Structures are given as C-alpha cells and as structure tokens.
C-alpha cells in the first residue's frame, strides 16, 4: 500500500496506544513514502477538552470514520507497513492545517 500524508488508516502495533486495531492519521512527509515505517497519530472517539494538542475530526464518508473523533497529536507513533491493515479515508486540508499547528506546539518546532 502507498501511504500519503493526511490519509486515515487502520493499524495495530505493540505499544500502549497502538496495540488494538484503531484509526490513525498519517502525518509523515510524502518525501518518505517508501520508508519501512509510517509516522502516525492515533484517533480516539473519547472526546476531551484538550484543544491545544487534540484536533477534532468529524465522522463522514470522506474520513471513513463512523464516530466523531480526536486526533491525538500527543501520541505520535510509528508503525511498520505490515501493521497497517487498510486505508479508510482522507483528512480535510483545513484539519491538516490544525494538525500541523498542534504538532508544532506539542514538539515545540
């Protein structure tokens, strides 16, 4: 599978936050699309009020989500390609701009 930044995928790794199959947002640069691992932010349907580093994402046919979710920018992870089972949707560009802002804040870039 080819992964591009902004895709929403389903994957499961071995970490505390990536161990069960769940949706993730691809945040890795497209320049490294062939890399062995993909950098992602997990999504959760448990909505918090931490707007400085969580970004809301609505359920829609475009995103492939069935529940409104939050992108957990504070839990950036990398999964091997074989740990990603499918592509379910794309994130709107306006949401990706908010993700970029949240990543810069979280990582102090």
N, C-alpha and C positions, 0 to 999 in steps of 0.2 A: 504494500500500500504506500502511496505517496501522501505525505502529510504536509499541509501548509498552515502557516500562522493564521489563527482565527477559527480553525476547524474545531468542532466539538466531537470528541471520540469517546468510546467506552474502553476502559482498560482496568487491569488489576495487577498490582505489583506485590511487593513483600513488606512494605512499610506500614506504619500505624494508620496512615491516612489513605493509603493506596492499596490495601490488602484485599478489599472486596471489589467486585466489578462496579464501576461508577463512571459517571461522565467526567471528562477532563477537557480543558481548553488548551489547545496547542499555543504556546507563547514563544517558542523557539523561532529564530530568524529563518526565513526561507533559504538563506545562503547555506544553511547546514542541513538541508532537507534529506541528504543521503547519510547523515550521521547514524551510528548504531543505536543511539538513544535519542529520545524526544523529550524536551522540557515542556512541562505542563503545569497547569493549576487545576486542582480538583474543584468540582462543583458540589454544592450541598443544597438540599431543599429545606434545611433548617435555617430560617432567615433570622439574622441577628441585626443589631443596630450599629455595627462597626463600619461605618461608611468610609473611613479613611483608608481601609485596606481590603474591603469586600465590595464587590461590584455586582449589582443586581442584573439578572438576565431572565427575561420573560419566556415562559413556555410558548412555543409557536411551531408551525410546520418548518419554518426556516432554521430554527435552532435544533429541532428534533427533540426538544425537551417536552415532557408531559406535565411537569410541575415548574412553577416559578422557582428560580434558584439563585444562589450567590456564587460568584467566582471567588475562591479562597486564595487570594494573592499571597497571603501569609504562609501558604503551604506549598510553594513551588517544589516540584518533584521531577525526576526524570525516570522514564520507563523505557525498557528495551522495546524495540519494534514488535517483537513477538508477544509482548504483554498487552498490546492494544488489539482489541478484537474487531472493532468496526468504527466507521465514521457515521455519525448520526445527523450532523448539521453544520451550519456556519454561524458565526457571531457577527452581528451588525457592526459596521465600521465605527459607528458612534460609541458602541460599547467597548470596542477595542481601544479607542482613544482613552476612555476612562480606565481601562485595564493598564494601559501604558503609564498613565498618571499614577495609579496606585502602585505599580511595580517600582517606579522611580522613588516614590515616597517610602515604600517598605524597604528597599535596598539602598536608599539614600544615594541615588545616582544623579 
